[in-house]
Amino acid sequence: VQLVESGGGLVQPGGSLRLSCLASGFFFSDYVMGWARQEPGKGLEWVSGFYMNGSTYYADSTKGRFTISRDNAKNMMYLQMNSLKPEDTAVYYCHTGVYWGQGTQVTVSS
């Protein structure tokens, strides 16, 4: 099982980034997937994800700015992040709840 995130980087406040997660080694379409993040010295925050019925959830801090999506045919999951704020700075992880990627750094700074 492997989850590989990409798309992180440095962006100015108000900017956008699109994170991608490529999954392999399991039946992607059968799994609930999500994104979480962790700031240095802080706990893990559930950012966004899919429920079993395919509906989505978002942390209050990301509603209206982030959009999660997935492409089961490509074993890919995405997180479109708009109107980024300095407080969005964190390592972002793709996960199934059991399996986790290595994370990608997102830094929002001028």
Secondary structure, DSSP 8 states (H G I E B T S, - for coil): -EEEEE--EEE-TT--EEEEEEEESS-GGGS--EEEEE-TTS-EEEEEEE-TTS-EEE-TTTTTTEEEEEETTTTEEEEEE-S--GGG-EEEEEE-SS-B---EEEEE--
